[in-house]
Amino acid sequence: MNRYTILVKADKLKQVIPIPPEFENRELEVIIKLPEKKKFNASKFKSIFNIPKDEIDHDLELMRSEWERNGK
């Protein structure tokens, strides 16, 4: 359920949000709705750092060789 509806007296509601004068002293219907989820677009995050794959592979090899040198 992405929506909730409730009746509230305007006097209570005006303490929280501005209410136009013509709505004062009335019962108001308040609808609370969850925003729709934004679609995730992976292509926006594909190359954040713009580092070539070869450079990443080289760095990984260096890290692994350090582990072997340190006996881990």
PyMOL Python script that loads the backbone (N, CA, C, O; Angstrom):
from pymol import cmd

cmd.read_pdbstr("""\
ATOM      1  N   MET A   1       0.850  -1.173   0.000  1.00  0.00           N
ATOM      2  CA  MET A   1       0.000   0.000   0.000  1.00  0.00           C
ATOM      3  C   MET A   1       0.897   1.238   0.000  1.00  0.00           C
ATOM      4  O   MET A   1       1.716   1.405   0.904  1.00  0.00           O
ATOM      5  N   ASN A   2       0.755   2.081  -0.974  1.00  0.00           N
ATOM      6  CA  ASN A   2       1.575   3.272  -1.112  1.00  0.00           C
ATOM      7  C   ASN A   2       0.832   4.552  -0.778  1.00  0.00           C
ATOM      8  O   ASN A   2       1.317   5.650  -1.051  1.00  0.00           O
ATOM      9  N   ARG A   3      -0.361   4.406  -0.180  1.00  0.00           N
ATOM     10  CA  ARG A   3      -1.186   5.591   0.036  1.00  0.00           C
ATOM     11  C   ARG A   3      -1.948   5.456   1.351  1.00  0.00           C
ATOM     12  O   ARG A   3      -2.413   4.371   1.701  1.00  0.00           O
ATOM     13  N   TYR A   4      -2.072   6.572   2.077  1.00  0.00           N
ATOM     14  CA  TYR A   4      -2.781   6.598   3.356  1.00  0.00           C
ATOM     15  C   TYR A   4      -3.664   7.834   3.368  1.00  0.00           C
ATOM     16  O   TYR A   4      -3.199   8.932   3.063  1.00  0.00           O
ATOM     17  N   THR A   5      -4.937   7.665   3.717  1.00  0.00           N
ATOM     18  CA  THR A   5      -5.886   8.781   3.743  1.00  0.00           C
ATOM     19  C   THR A   5      -6.478   8.898   5.144  1.00  0.00           C
ATOM     20  O   THR A   5      -6.826   7.896   5.769  1.00  0.00           O
ATOM     21  N   ILE A   6      -6.587  10.143   5.633  1.00  0.00           N
ATOM     22  CA  ILE A   6      -7.133  10.385   6.971  1.00  0.00           C
ATOM     23  C   ILE A   6      -7.865  11.722   6.972  1.00  0.00           C
ATOM     24  O   ILE A   6      -7.509  12.635   6.227  1.00  0.00           O
ATOM     25  N   LEU A   7      -8.893  11.831   7.817  1.00  0.00           N
ATOM     26  CA  LEU A   7      -9.599  13.095   7.995  1.00  0.00           C
ATOM     27  C   LEU A   7      -9.019  13.786   9.229  1.00  0.00           C
ATOM     28  O   LEU A   7      -8.883  13.176  10.289  1.00  0.00           O
ATOM     29  N   VAL A   8      -8.679  15.076   9.074  1.00  0.00           N
ATOM     30  CA  VAL A   8      -8.039  15.837  10.150  1.00  0.00           C
ATOM     31  C   VAL A   8      -8.696  17.206  10.236  1.00  0.00           C
ATOM     32  O   VAL A   8      -9.037  17.804   9.215  1.00  0.00           O
ATOM     33  N   LYS A   9      -8.870  17.698  11.448  1.00  0.00           N
ATOM     34  CA  LYS A   9      -9.392  19.059  11.607  1.00  0.00           C
ATOM     35  C   LYS A   9      -8.319  20.049  11.186  1.00  0.00           C
ATOM     36  O   LYS A   9      -7.146  19.893  11.526  1.00  0.00           O
ATOM     37  N   ALA A  10      -8.723  21.054  10.454  1.00  0.00           N
ATOM     38  CA  ALA A  10      -7.786  22.050   9.918  1.00  0.00           C
ATOM     39  C   ALA A  10      -7.006  22.756  11.021  1.00  0.00           C
ATOM     40  O   ALA A  10      -5.846  23.118  10.828  1.00  0.00           O
ATOM     41  N   ASP A  11      -7.641  22.953  12.180  1.00  0.00           N
ATOM     42  CA  ASP A  11      -6.949  23.622  13.286  1.00  0.00           C
ATOM     43  C   ASP A  11      -5.702  22.846  13.715  1.00  0.00           C
ATOM     44  O   ASP A  11      -4.677  23.450  14.032  1.00  0.00           O
ATOM     45  N   LYS A  12      -5.782  21.531  13.726  1.00  0.00           N
ATOM     46  CA  LYS A  12      -4.613  20.704  14.077  1.00  0.00           C
ATOM     47  C   LYS A  12      -3.571  20.732  12.954  1.00  0.00           C
ATOM     48  O   LYS A  12      -2.366  20.786  13.200  1.00  0.00           O
ATOM     49  N   LEU A  13      -4.062  20.694  11.744  1.00  0.00           N
ATOM     50  CA  LEU A  13      -3.160  20.609  10.596  1.00  0.00           C
ATOM     51  C   LEU A  13      -2.394  21.915  10.371  1.00  0.00           C
ATOM     52  O   LEU A  13      -1.250  21.891   9.917  1.00  0.00           O
ATOM     53  N   LYS A  14      -3.017  23.048  10.685  1.00  0.00           N
ATOM     54  CA  LYS A  14      -2.348  24.327  10.429  1.00  0.00           C
ATOM     55  C   LYS A  14      -1.157  24.553  11.351  1.00  0.00           C
ATOM     56  O   LYS A  14      -0.368  25.470  11.123  1.00  0.00           O
ATOM     57  N   GLN A  15      -1.017  23.734  12.384  1.00  0.00           N
ATOM     58  CA  GLN A  15       0.174  23.788  13.233  1.00  0.00           C
ATOM     59  C   GLN A  15       1.367  23.164  12.528  1.00  0.00           C
ATOM     60  O   GLN A  15       2.515  23.397  12.906  1.00  0.00           O
ATOM     61  N   VAL A  16       1.091  22.375  11.507  1.00  0.00           N
ATOM     62  CA  VAL A  16       2.144  21.656  10.792  1.00  0.00           C
ATOM     63  C   VAL A  16       2.431  22.265   9.425  1.00  0.00           C
ATOM     64  O   VAL A  16       3.590  22.445   9.048  1.00  0.00           O
ATOM     65  N   ILE A  17       1.373  22.581   8.686  1.00  0.00           N
ATOM     66  CA  ILE A  17       1.535  23.155   7.345  1.00  0.00           C
ATOM     67  C   ILE A  17       0.612  24.365   7.195  1.00  0.00           C
ATOM     68  O   ILE A  17      -0.399  24.454   7.892  1.00  0.00           O
ATOM     69  N   PRO A  18       0.942  25.290   6.304  1.00  0.00           N
ATOM     70  CA  PRO A  18       0.052  26.445   6.093  1.00  0.00           C
ATOM     71  C   PRO A  18      -1.275  26.008   5.455  1.00  0.00           C
ATOM     72  O   PRO A  18      -1.297  25.243   4.490  1.00  0.00           O
ATOM     73  N   ILE A  19      -2.354  26.506   6.008  1.00  0.00           N
ATOM     74  CA  ILE A  19      -3.692  26.187   5.500  1.00  0.00           C
ATOM     75  C   ILE A  19      -4.348  27.488   5.034  1.00  0.00           C
ATOM     76  O   ILE A  19      -4.321  28.475   5.769  1.00  0.00           O
ATOM     77  N   PRO A  20      -4.939  27.518   3.828  1.00  0.00           N
ATOM     78  CA  PRO A  20      -5.638  28.721   3.362  1.00  0.00           C
ATOM     79  C   PRO A  20      -6.809  29.061   4.300  1.00  0.00           C
ATOM     80  O   PRO A  20      -7.424  28.161   4.872  1.00  0.00           O
ATOM     81  N   PRO A  21      -7.110  30.334   4.455  1.00  0.00           N
ATOM     82  CA  PRO A  21      -8.191  30.758   5.374  1.00  0.00           C
ATOM     83  C   PRO A  21      -9.542  30.099   5.091  1.00  0.00           C
ATOM     84  O   PRO A  21     -10.298  29.825   6.023  1.00  0.00           O
ATOM     85  N   GLU A  22      -9.848  29.846   3.847  1.00  0.00           N
ATOM     86  CA  GLU A  22     -11.155  29.242   3.522  1.00  0.00           C
ATOM     87  C   GLU A  22     -11.279  27.780   3.989  1.00  0.00           C
ATOM     88  O   GLU A  22     -12.374  27.218   3.983  1.00  0.00           O
ATOM     89  N   PHE A  23     -10.162  27.174   4.391  1.00  0.00           N
ATOM     90  CA  PHE A  23     -10.191  25.792   4.881  1.00  0.00           C
ATOM     91  C   PHE A  23     -10.264  25.721   6.404  1.00  0.00           C
ATOM     92  O   PHE A  23     -10.483  24.646   6.961  1.00  0.00           O
ATOM     93  N   GLU A  24     -10.083  26.857   7.084  1.00  0.00           N
ATOM     94  CA  GLU A  24     -10.077  26.855   8.550  1.00  0.00           C
ATOM     95  C   GLU A  24     -11.429  26.424   9.097  1.00  0.00           C
ATOM     96  O   GLU A  24     -12.470  26.641   8.476  1.00  0.00           O
ATOM     97  N   ASN A  25     -11.388  25.810  10.272  1.00  0.00           N
ATOM     98  CA  ASN A  25     -12.585  25.334  10.986  1.00  0.00           C
ATOM     99  C   ASN A  25     -13.358  24.276  10.197  1.00  0.00           C
ATOM    100  O   ASN A  25     -14.575  24.158  10.334  1.00  0.00           O
ATOM    101  N   ARG A  26     -12.660  23.527   9.393  1.00  0.00           N
ATOM    102  CA  ARG A  26     -13.280  22.434   8.631  1.00  0.00           C
ATOM    103  C   ARG A  26     -12.493  21.150   8.850  1.00  0.00           C
ATOM    104  O   ARG A  26     -11.372  21.154   9.360  1.00  0.00           O
ATOM    105  N   GLU A  27     -13.112  20.070   8.452  1.00  0.00           N
ATOM    106  CA  GLU A  27     -12.404  18.791   8.476  1.00  0.00           C
ATOM    107  C   GLU A  27     -11.821  18.575   7.078  1.00  0.00           C
ATOM    108  O   GLU A  27     -12.518  18.714   6.073  1.00  0.00           O
ATOM    109  N   LEU A  28     -10.546  18.238   7.034  1.00  0.00           N
ATOM    110  CA  LEU A  28      -9.855  18.083   5.750  1.00  0.00           C
ATOM    111  C   LEU A  28      -9.438  16.642   5.534  1.00  0.00           C
ATOM    112  O   LEU A  28      -9.130  15.912   6.476  1.00  0.00           O
ATOM    113  N   GLU A  29      -9.437  16.260   4.294  1.00  0.00           N
ATOM    114  CA  GLU A  29      -8.941  14.934   3.926  1.00  0.00           C
ATOM    115  C   GLU A  29      -7.461  15.075   3.564  1.00  0.00           C
ATOM    116  O   GLU A  29      -7.091  15.838   2.672  1.00  0.00           O
ATOM    117  N   VAL A  30      -6.639  14.328   4.271  1.00  0.00           N
ATOM    118  CA  VAL A  30      -5.199  14.370   4.029  1.00  0.00           C
ATOM    119  C   VAL A  30      -4.788  13.045   3.399  1.00  0.00           C
ATOM    120  O   VAL A  30      -5.084  11.971   3.923  1.00  0.00           O
ATOM    121  N   ILE A  31      -4.110  13.140   2.280  1.00  0.00           N
ATOM    122  CA  ILE A  31      -3.637  11.945   1.578  1.00  0.00           C
ATOM    123  C   ILE A  31      -2.121  11.953   1.630  1.00  0.00           C
ATOM    124  O   ILE A  31      -1.469  12.906   1.202  1.00  0.00           O
ATOM    125  N   ILE A  32      -1.578  10.877   2.161  1.00  0.00           N
ATOM    126  CA  ILE A  32      -0.125  10.724   2.227  1.00  0.00           C
ATOM    127  C   ILE A  32       0.250   9.626   1.238  1.00  0.00           C
ATOM    128  O   ILE A  32      -0.259   8.507   1.304  1.00  0.00           O
ATOM    129  N   LYS A  33       1.141   9.968   0.331  1.00  0.00           N
ATOM    130  CA  LYS A  33       1.518   9.036  -0.726  1.00  0.00           C
ATOM    131  C   LYS A  33       3.023   8.859  -0.737  1.00  0.00           C
ATOM    132  O   LYS A  33       3.766   9.836  -0.636  1.00  0.00           O
ATOM    133  N   LEU A  34       3.476   7.625  -0.857  1.00  0.00           N
ATOM    134  CA  LEU A  34       4.904   7.370  -0.992  1.00  0.00           C
ATOM    135  C   LEU A  34       5.344   7.732  -2.405  1.00  0.00           C
ATOM    136  O   LEU A  34       4.627   7.460  -3.368  1.00  0.00           O
ATOM    137  N   PRO A  35       6.516   8.343  -2.534  1.00  0.00           N
ATOM    138  CA  PRO A  35       6.987   8.669  -3.883  1.00  0.00           C
ATOM    139  C   PRO A  35       7.338   7.388  -4.638  1.00  0.00           C
ATOM    140  O   PRO A  35       7.714   6.378  -4.043  1.00  0.00           O
ATOM    141  N   GLU A  36       7.207   7.453  -5.935  1.00  0.00           N
ATOM    142  CA  GLU A  36       7.563   6.295  -6.758  1.00  0.00           C
ATOM    143  C   GLU A  36       9.080   6.139  -6.766  1.00  0.00           C
ATOM    144  O   GLU A  36       9.825   7.118  -6.744  1.00  0.00           O
ATOM    145  N   LYS A  37       9.512   4.891  -6.797  1.00  0.00           N
ATOM    146  CA  LYS A  37      10.948   4.642  -6.834  1.00  0.00           C
ATOM    147  C   LYS A  37      11.510   5.073  -8.180  1.00  0.00           C
ATOM    148  O   LYS A  37      10.901   4.865  -9.229  1.00  0.00           O
ATOM    149  N   LYS A  38      12.676   5.672  -8.118  1.00  0.00           N
ATOM    150  CA  LYS A  38      13.336   6.057  -9.353  1.00  0.00           C
ATOM    151  C   LYS A  38      13.976   4.816  -9.961  1.00  0.00           C
ATOM    152  O   LYS A  38      14.489   3.953  -9.248  1.00  0.00           O
ATOM    153  N   LYS A  39      13.939   4.742 -11.259  1.00  0.00           N
ATOM    154  CA  LYS A  39      14.565   3.618 -11.960  1.00  0.00           C
ATOM    155  C   LYS A  39      16.082   3.768 -11.870  1.00  0.00           C
ATOM    156  O   LYS A  39      16.627   4.851 -12.082  1.00  0.00           O
ATOM    157  N   PHE A  40      16.744   2.668 -11.555  1.00  0.00           N
ATOM    158  CA  PHE A  40      18.196   2.674 -11.472  1.00  0.00           C
ATOM    159  C   PHE A  40      18.782   2.540 -12.868  1.00  0.00           C
ATOM    160  O   PHE A  40      18.435   1.623 -13.613  1.00  0.00           O
ATOM    161  N   ASN A  41      19.670   3.457 -13.214  1.00  0.00           N
ATOM    162  CA  ASN A  41      20.309   3.433 -14.522  1.00  0.00           C
ATOM    163  C   ASN A  41      21.791   3.130 -14.315  1.00  0.00           C
ATOM    164  O   ASN A  41      22.575   4.022 -13.992  1.00  0.00           O
ATOM    165  N   ALA A  42      22.168   1.872 -14.503  1.00  0.00           N
ATOM    166  CA  ALA A  42      23.544   1.432 -14.254  1.00  0.00           C
ATOM    167  C   ALA A  42      24.537   2.109 -15.188  1.00  0.00           C
ATOM    168  O   ALA A  42      25.706   2.256 -14.830  1.00  0.00           O
ATOM    169  N   SER A  43      24.110   2.518 -16.359  1.00  0.00           N
ATOM    170  CA  SER A  43      25.051   3.122 -17.305  1.00  0.00           C
ATOM    171  C   SER A  43      25.620   4.437 -16.777  1.00  0.00           C
ATOM    172  O   SER A  43      26.697   4.859 -17.198  1.00  0.00           O
ATOM    173  N   LYS A  44      24.901   5.087 -15.856  1.00  0.00           N
ATOM    174  CA  LYS A  44      25.421   6.313 -15.265  1.00  0.00           C
ATOM    175  C   LYS A  44      26.620   6.047 -14.369  1.00  0.00           C
ATOM    176  O   LYS A  44      27.437   6.938 -14.137  1.00  0.00           O
ATOM    177  N   PHE A  45      26.726   4.830 -13.867  1.00  0.00           N
ATOM    178  CA  PHE A  45      27.771   4.484 -12.918  1.00  0.00           C
ATOM    179  C   PHE A  45      28.827   3.562 -13.520  1.00  0.00           C
ATOM    180  O   PHE A  45      29.695   3.056 -12.809  1.00  0.00           O
ATOM    181  N   LYS A  46      28.755   3.354 -14.787  1.00  0.00           N
ATOM    182  CA  LYS A  46      29.616   2.378 -15.436  1.00  0.00           C
ATOM    183  C   LYS A  46      31.098   2.713 -15.310  1.00  0.00           C
ATOM    184  O   LYS A  46      31.896   1.836 -14.978  1.00  0.00           O
ATOM    185  N   SER A  47      31.475   3.924 -15.560  1.00  0.00           N
ATOM    186  CA  SER A  47      32.894   4.272 -15.505  1.00  0.00           C
ATOM    187  C   SER A  47      33.083   5.565 -14.712  1.00  0.00           C
ATOM    188  O   SER A  47      33.474   6.599 -15.253  1.00  0.00           O
ATOM    189  N   ILE A  48      32.796   5.474 -13.437  1.00  0.00           N
ATOM    190  CA  ILE A  48      32.875   6.646 -12.575  1.00  0.00           C
ATOM    191  C   ILE A  48      34.297   7.202 -12.554  1.00  0.00           C
ATOM    192  O   ILE A  48      34.496   8.413 -12.657  1.00  0.00           O
ATOM    193  N   PHE A  49      35.297   6.305 -12.418  1.00  0.00           N
ATOM    194  CA  PHE A  49      36.674   6.754 -12.290  1.00  0.00           C
ATOM    195  C   PHE A  49      37.422   6.802 -13.618  1.00  0.00           C
ATOM    196  O   PHE A  49      38.521   7.349 -13.705  1.00  0.00           O
ATOM    197  N   ASN A  50      36.826   6.232 -14.631  1.00  0.00           N
ATOM    198  CA  ASN A  50      37.435   6.225 -15.959  1.00  0.00           C
ATOM    199  C   ASN A  50      38.850   5.625 -15.934  1.00  0.00           C
ATOM    200  O   ASN A  50      39.769   6.149 -16.564  1.00  0.00           O
ATOM    201  N   ILE A  51      39.005   4.517 -15.194  1.00  0.00           N
ATOM    202  CA  ILE A  51      40.287   3.818 -15.105  1.00  0.00           C
ATOM    203  C   ILE A  51      40.225   2.620 -16.045  1.00  0.00           C
ATOM    204  O   ILE A  51      39.277   1.838 -15.991  1.00  0.00           O
ATOM    205  N   PRO A  52      41.236   2.472 -16.911  1.00  0.00           N
ATOM    206  CA  PRO A  52      41.223   1.325 -17.825  1.00  0.00           C
ATOM    207  C   PRO A  52      41.346   0.001 -17.070  1.00  0.00           C
ATOM    208  O   PRO A  52      41.974  -0.072 -16.013  1.00  0.00           O
ATOM    209  N   LYS A  53      40.740  -1.034 -17.628  1.00  0.00           N
ATOM    210  CA  LYS A  53      40.756  -2.364 -17.019  1.00  0.00           C
ATOM    211  C   LYS A  53      42.176  -2.864 -16.811  1.00  0.00           C
ATOM    212  O   LYS A  53      42.463  -3.487 -15.789  1.00  0.00           O
ATOM    213  N   ASP A  54      43.063  -2.606 -17.751  1.00  0.00           N
ATOM    214  CA  ASP A  54      44.452  -3.058 -17.628  1.00  0.00           C
ATOM    215  C   ASP A  54      45.117  -2.477 -16.383  1.00  0.00           C
ATOM    216  O   ASP A  54      45.865  -3.172 -15.695  1.00  0.00           O
ATOM    217  N   GLU A  55      44.853  -1.228 -16.099  1.00  0.00           N
ATOM    218  CA  GLU A  55      45.455  -0.588 -14.929  1.00  0.00           C
ATOM    219  C   GLU A  55      44.919  -1.207 -13.636  1.00  0.00           C
ATOM    220  O   GLU A  55      45.671  -1.410 -12.682  1.00  0.00           O
ATOM    221  N   ILE A  56      43.640  -1.499 -13.608  1.00  0.00           N
ATOM    222  CA  ILE A  56      43.030  -2.139 -12.432  1.00  0.00           C
ATOM    223  C   ILE A  56      43.621  -3.523 -12.238  1.00  0.00           C
ATOM    224  O   ILE A  56      43.976  -3.892 -11.119  1.00  0.00           O
ATOM    225  N   ASP A  57      43.733  -4.307 -13.330  1.00  0.00           N
ATOM    226  CA  ASP A  57      44.317  -5.643 -13.245  1.00  0.00           C
ATOM    227  C   ASP A  57      45.753  -5.587 -12.736  1.00  0.00           C
ATOM    228  O   ASP A  57      46.153  -6.414 -11.917  1.00  0.00           O
ATOM    229  N   HIS A  58      46.521  -4.628 -13.211  1.00  0.00           N
ATOM    230  CA  HIS A  58      47.909  -4.459 -12.784  1.00  0.00           C
ATOM    231  C   HIS A  58      47.971  -4.155 -11.277  1.00  0.00           C
ATOM    232  O   HIS A  58      48.784  -4.737 -10.559  1.00  0.00           O
ATOM    233  N   ASP A  59      47.124  -3.256 -10.811  1.00  0.00           N
ATOM    234  CA  ASP A  59      47.088  -2.915  -9.385  1.00  0.00           C
ATOM    235  C   ASP A  59      46.702  -4.125  -8.535  1.00  0.00           C
ATOM    236  O   ASP A  59      47.264  -4.337  -7.461  1.00  0.00           O
ATOM    237  N   LEU A  60      45.750  -4.910  -9.012  1.00  0.00           N
ATOM    238  CA  LEU A  60      45.349  -6.120  -8.282  1.00  0.00           C
ATOM    239  C   LEU A  60      46.501  -7.120  -8.189  1.00  0.00           C
ATOM    240  O   LEU A  60      46.710  -7.733  -7.142  1.00  0.00           O
ATOM    241  N   GLU A  61      47.240  -7.283  -9.271  1.00  0.00           N
ATOM    242  CA  GLU A  61      48.396  -8.182  -9.250  1.00  0.00           C
ATOM    243  C   GLU A  61      49.436  -7.719  -8.243  1.00  0.00           C
ATOM    244  O   GLU A  61      50.009  -8.538  -7.524  1.00  0.00           O
ATOM    245  N   LEU A  62      49.687  -6.415  -8.181  1.00  0.00           N
ATOM    246  CA  LEU A  62      50.640  -5.878  -7.201  1.00  0.00           C
ATOM    247  C   LEU A  62      50.184  -6.164  -5.772  1.00  0.00           C
ATOM    248  O   LEU A  62      50.988  -6.563  -4.930  1.00  0.00           O
ATOM    249  N   MET A  63      48.907  -5.962  -5.501  1.00  0.00           N
ATOM    250  CA  MET A  63      48.378  -6.227  -4.157  1.00  0.00           C
ATOM    251  C   MET A  63      48.517  -7.700  -3.795  1.00  0.00           C
ATOM    252  O   MET A  63      48.902  -8.030  -2.673  1.00  0.00           O
ATOM    253  N   ARG A  64      48.207  -8.588  -4.740  1.00  0.00           N
ATOM    254  CA  ARG A  64      48.306 -10.026  -4.469  1.00  0.00           C
ATOM    255  C   ARG A  64      49.751 -10.441  -4.230  1.00  0.00           C
ATOM    256  O   ARG A  64      50.024 -11.285  -3.376  1.00  0.00           O
ATOM    257  N   SER A  65      50.672  -9.855  -4.977  1.00  0.00           N
ATOM    258  CA  SER A  65      52.084 -10.203  -4.784  1.00  0.00           C
ATOM    259  C   SER A  65      52.565  -9.716  -3.410  1.00  0.00           C
ATOM    260  O   SER A  65      53.417 -10.360  -2.798  1.00  0.00           O
ATOM    261  N   GLU A  66      52.037  -8.602  -2.921  1.00  0.00           N
ATOM    262  CA  GLU A  66      52.380  -8.132  -1.577  1.00  0.00           C
ATOM    263  C   GLU A  66      51.880  -9.114  -0.521  1.00  0.00           C
ATOM    264  O   GLU A  66      52.556  -9.344   0.482  1.00  0.00           O
ATOM    265  N   TRP A  67      50.718  -9.685  -0.736  1.00  0.00           N
ATOM    266  CA  TRP A  67      50.194 -10.666   0.220  1.00  0.00           C
ATOM    267  C   TRP A  67      51.141 -11.865   0.291  1.00  0.00           C
ATOM    268  O   TRP A  67      51.464 -12.354   1.374  1.00  0.00           O
ATOM    269  N   GLU A  68      51.581 -12.332  -0.889  1.00  0.00           N
ATOM    270  CA  GLU A  68      52.455 -13.508  -0.948  1.00  0.00           C
ATOM    271  C   GLU A  68      53.794 -13.200  -0.273  1.00  0.00           C
ATOM    272  O   GLU A  68      54.343 -14.054   0.423  1.00  0.00           O
ATOM    273  N   ARG A  69      54.327 -11.987  -0.473  1.00  0.00           N
ATOM    274  CA  ARG A  69      55.605 -11.598   0.158  1.00  0.00           C
ATOM    275  C   ARG A  69      55.480 -11.535   1.666  1.00  0.00           C
ATOM    276  O   ARG A  69      56.434 -11.835   2.384  1.00  0.00           O
ATOM    277  N   ASN A  70      54.317 -11.147   2.150  1.00  0.00           N
ATOM    278  CA  ASN A  70      54.108 -11.002   3.598  1.00  0.00           C
ATOM    279  C   ASN A  70      53.635 -12.297   4.238  1.00  0.00           C
ATOM    280  O   ASN A  70      53.314 -12.319   5.426  1.00  0.00           O
ATOM    281  N   GLY A  71      53.588 -13.364   3.474  1.00  0.00           N
ATOM    282  CA  GLY A  71      53.229 -14.683   4.016  1.00  0.00           C
ATOM    283  C   GLY A  71      51.765 -14.878   4.344  1.00  0.00           C
ATOM    284  O   GLY A  71      51.429 -15.703   5.192  1.00  0.00           O
ATOM    285  N   LYS A  72      50.905 -14.150   3.703  1.00  0.00           N
ATOM    286  CA  LYS A  72      49.471 -14.328   3.969  1.00  0.00           C
ATOM    287  C   LYS A  72      48.817 -15.076   2.840  1.00  0.00           C
ATOM    288  O   LYS A  72      47.612 -15.323   2.880  1.00  0.00           O
TER     289      LYS A  72
END
""", "prot")
cmd.dss("prot")
cmd.show_as("cartoon", "prot")
cmd.util.cbc("prot")
cmd.orient("prot")
